[in-house]
């Protein structure tokens, strides 16, 4: 291979390397983190679904969860619908994530 041909391939190799570094690698990490989160779900965990629905896990099955979204209201959802586990100490502070944020006077203007 001549040096001219190598010089033509170098930008292509650099583009592929940058693509892998900034796109593929972080996407794989997010996917691994999401899978670990979904595998680690336990009864009693407070979770948020990808749709924004909050609830408490009542039962964990193979691919589904029983999720209590209100007193006496349970949903069966796919395990992959869980976006994140909500910290339980947040709800203890009086900050209920299911409640919309309070409006301030500045927002009314």
HELIX and SHEET records of a PDB file:
HELIX    1   1 UNK A    3  UNK A   19  1                                  17    
HELIX    2   2 UNK A   20  UNK A   24  3                                   5    
HELIX    3   3 UNK A   25  UNK A   39  1                                  15    
HELIX    4   4 UNK A   79  UNK A   81  5                                   3    
HELIX    5   5 UNK A   88  UNK A   92  1                                   5    
HELIX    6   6 UNK A  105  UNK A  108  1                                   4    
SHEET    1   A 5 UNK A  73  UNK A  78  0                                        
SHEET    2   A 5 UNK A  64  UNK A  70 -1                                        
SHEET    3   A 5 UNK A  54  UNK A  60 -1                                        
SHEET    4   A 5 UNK A  46  UNK A  49 -1                                        
SHEET    5   A 5 UNK A  82  UNK A  85 -1                                        
END                                                                             
